[in-house]
């Protein structure tokens, strides 16, 4: 049986990219201000601890799509940035428009092992809800391999307390809603530093689980 990621590599990733490209500028920028704030917290942490690590941070975004978000982080913080997405059209667009960022087609389970142990910040921006559930164990394992000992994960996805699935647009695939931070927080190496919740349309309170978004800042700390 085909995995969902295979459908995204073949065509659905390109279809999703086309749909996102047509969204309004506001919809595209959902969560970006929070992401920048979280990253600034990481930079401040290094500065306060008299560490020069903030001057050479490596940032990796999974599900980068058109690449604008990764490129904006590059421009603002001058990080060494990588963006990964299963859509060939999205990566082609990103490479053309943002040549100063390293973009490549792939996914969490198909990322280059050359990056293992070299990433300071891994960002998941609305992509884990489309990952095959059986692959989530591998996602956690590979993320751990990618991160440096004092690295960080920033995770943006649906903010839900209950696990459930929904049909993904007009396809035979499903989006799986759950608290993805638990993939990491069960382990003693990982702890939550910050959390914020907002919605697709505004900061207004809502009880609609399909509108609520959560963003987690998670720290990996490996004791010697």
C-alpha positions as CSV (number, residue, x, y, z in Angstrom):
1,X,0.0,0.0,0.0
2,X,1.3,3.4,-1.0
3,X,2.3,5.8,1.7
4,X,1.0,9.4,1.7
5,X,4.4,10.8,1.1
6,X,4.6,8.9,-2.2
7,X,1.5,10.6,-3.4
8,X,2.9,14.0,-2.4
9,X,6.2,13.3,-4.3
10,X,4.3,12.3,-7.4
11,X,1.6,15.0,-7.8
12,X,-0.2,16.1,-4.6
13,X,2.8,18.1,-3.4
14,X,2.7,20.2,-6.6
15,X,-1.0,20.6,-6.4
16,X,-0.7,21.7,-2.8
17,X,2.0,24.2,-3.8
18,X,-0.2,25.7,-6.5
19,X,-3.1,26.1,-4.1
20,X,-0.9,27.8,-1.4
21,X,0.7,30.1,-4.0
22,X,-2.8,31.5,-4.7
23,X,-3.5,32.3,-1.0
24,X,-3.6,35.8,0.3
25,X,-0.4,37.3,1.7
26,X,-2.1,37.2,5.2
27,X,-2.8,33.5,5.0
28,X,0.8,32.8,3.8
29,X,2.2,34.7,6.8
30,X,0.3,32.8,9.5
31,X,2.6,32.2,12.4
32,X,5.6,34.0,10.9
33,X,5.7,36.7,13.6
34,X,5.6,34.1,16.3
35,X,8.4,32.1,14.5
36,X,10.6,35.1,14.4
37,X,9.9,35.8,18.1
38,X,10.8,32.2,19.0
39,X,14.1,32.4,17.0
40,X,15.0,35.7,18.6
41,X,14.6,34.0,22.0
42,X,17.1,31.3,20.9
43,X,19.6,34.0,19.7
44,X,19.1,35.9,23.0
45,X,19.7,32.7,25.0
46,X,23.1,32.3,23.3
47,X,24.0,35.9,23.8
48,X,23.0,35.8,27.5
49,X,25.2,32.8,28.0
50,X,28.2,34.5,26.4
51,X,28.1,32.0,23.5
52,X,29.0,33.0,19.9
53,X,26.8,30.1,18.6
54,X,24.2,32.6,17.5
55,X,26.6,33.9,14.8
56,X,26.7,30.5,13.0
57,X,23.3,29.0,13.5
58,X,22.0,26.5,10.9
59,X,18.3,26.5,10.3
60,X,16.3,23.7,8.6
61,X,12.7,23.9,7.6
62,X,10.7,20.8,6.6
63,X,7.7,21.5,4.3
64,X,9.2,24.8,3.1
65,X,6.9,25.1,0.1
66,X,7.7,28.2,-2.0
67,X,10.6,29.0,0.3
68,X,9.7,32.5,1.4
69,X,9.6,31.7,5.1
70,X,13.1,30.2,5.1
71,X,14.4,33.0,3.0
72,X,13.0,35.6,5.4
73,X,14.7,33.9,8.3
74,X,18.0,34.0,6.2
75,X,17.6,37.7,5.5
76,X,16.7,38.6,9.1
77,X,19.2,36.5,11.0
78,X,21.8,35.6,8.4
79,X,21.6,31.9,9.4
80,X,22.9,29.1,7.2
81,X,19.4,28.0,6.0
82,X,18.1,24.8,4.4
83,X,14.6,24.2,3.1
84,X,13.1,20.7,2.2
85,X,9.8,19.9,0.5
86,X,8.5,16.9,-1.5
87,X,7.1,19.2,-4.3
88,X,9.5,19.6,-7.2
89,X,7.6,22.7,-8.4
90,X,7.9,24.3,-5.0
91,X,11.6,23.7,-4.8
92,X,12.1,24.9,-8.3
93,X,10.2,28.1,-7.4
94,X,12.2,28.5,-4.2
95,X,15.6,28.0,-5.9
96,X,14.8,30.6,-8.6
97,X,13.5,33.2,-6.2
98,X,15.8,32.7,-3.2
99,X,19.2,31.6,-4.5
100,X,21.0,32.3,-1.1
101,X,19.2,29.4,0.6
102,X,19.9,25.7,0.2
103,X,16.7,24.1,-1.1
104,X,16.1,20.5,-2.0
105,X,13.3,18.0,-2.7
106,X,12.7,15.5,0.1
107,X,11.1,14.9,3.4
108,X,12.0,14.2,7.0
109,X,12.6,10.5,6.2
110,X,14.4,11.4,3.0
111,X,16.8,14.1,4.2
112,X,20.6,14.0,3.6
113,X,22.5,12.2,6.3
114,X,25.3,14.7,5.7
115,X,23.2,17.1,7.8
116,X,23.2,14.8,10.9
117,X,24.5,16.6,13.9
118,X,24.8,20.0,12.1
119,X,21.4,21.6,12.7
120,X,20.7,24.1,15.4
121,X,17.0,24.7,14.7
122,X,14.6,22.3,13.0
123,X,11.3,23.9,12.0
124,X,8.2,21.9,11.2
125,X,5.6,24.3,9.7
126,X,2.3,22.6,9.0
127,X,3.7,19.4,7.6
128,X,3.6,16.7,10.3
129,X,-0.2,16.4,10.1
130,X,0.2,14.9,6.6
131,X,2.9,12.4,7.6
132,X,2.0,8.7,7.6
133,X,1.5,7.9,11.3
134,X,3.8,4.8,11.1
135,X,6.6,7.2,10.0
136,X,6.3,9.5,13.0
137,X,8.7,7.3,15.0
138,X,11.3,7.7,12.3
139,X,10.6,11.4,12.1
140,X,11.5,11.8,15.8
141,X,14.6,9.6,15.4
142,X,15.9,11.5,12.4
143,X,15.2,14.9,14.0
144,X,17.2,13.8,17.0
145,X,20.1,12.8,14.7
146,X,20.0,16.2,12.8
147,X,20.1,18.3,15.9
148,X,23.2,19.4,17.7
149,X,23.3,18.6,21.5
150,X,21.9,22.0,22.5
151,X,19.6,22.4,19.4
152,X,16.0,23.5,19.2
153,X,12.8,22.3,17.5
154,X,10.1,24.8,16.6
155,X,6.9,23.0,15.8
156,X,3.8,24.7,14.3
157,X,0.7,22.6,13.7
158,X,-2.9,22.2,14.7
159,X,-3.4,22.7,18.4
160,X,-5.6,19.8,19.5
161,X,-5.9,17.8,22.7
162,X,-7.6,14.9,20.9
163,X,-6.2,12.7,18.1
164,X,-8.4,12.5,15.1
165,X,-8.2,12.4,11.3
166,X,-9.9,14.1,8.4
167,X,-10.1,13.6,4.7
168,X,-7.4,15.8,3.0
169,X,-9.2,17.9,0.5
170,X,-10.8,15.8,-2.2
171,X,-8.4,12.9,-2.0
172,X,-8.2,9.4,-0.5
173,X,-5.6,10.7,2.0
174,X,-6.0,11.9,5.5
175,X,-4.7,14.7,7.7
176,X,-3.9,13.4,11.2
177,X,-4.4,16.0,14.0
178,X,-2.6,15.4,17.3
179,X,-0.2,17.0,19.7
180,X,3.1,16.4,17.8
181,X,5.2,17.8,20.6
182,X,4.8,14.5,22.4
183,X,7.0,12.9,19.8
184,X,9.9,14.6,21.6
185,X,8.8,15.6,25.1
186,X,8.6,12.1,26.4
187,X,12.4,11.9,26.3
188,X,14.6,13.4,29.1
189,X,16.8,15.2,26.5
190,X,13.8,17.4,25.5
191,X,11.9,20.0,27.3
192,X,9.4,22.7,26.3
193,X,10.7,26.3,26.5
194,X,7.7,28.2,25.1
195,X,4.2,27.7,23.7
196,X,1.7,30.0,22.0
197,X,-1.7,29.4,20.5
198,X,-3.4,31.3,17.7
199,X,-5.9,30.8,14.9
200,X,-5.8,30.7,11.1
201,X,-7.7,34.0,10.8
202,X,-6.8,36.0,13.9
203,X,-5.7,35.8,17.5
204,X,-9.4,35.3,18.6
205,X,-10.4,32.5,20.8
206,X,-12.1,29.6,19.0
207,X,-13.3,26.1,19.9
208,X,-13.0,24.9,16.3
209,X,-10.1,22.4,16.4
210,X,-9.5,22.9,12.7
211,X,-8.8,26.6,13.3
212,X,-6.5,26.4,16.3
213,X,-2.8,26.5,15.8
214,X,-0.1,25.8,18.3
215,X,3.6,26.7,18.1
216,X,6.1,25.0,20.4
217,X,9.7,25.8,21.2
218,X,11.5,22.7,22.3
219,X,15.1,22.4,23.6
220,X,17.4,19.4,23.2
221,X,19.9,19.3,26.0
222,X,22.3,16.4,26.1
223,X,24.1,16.2,29.5
224,X,27.7,15.1,29.4
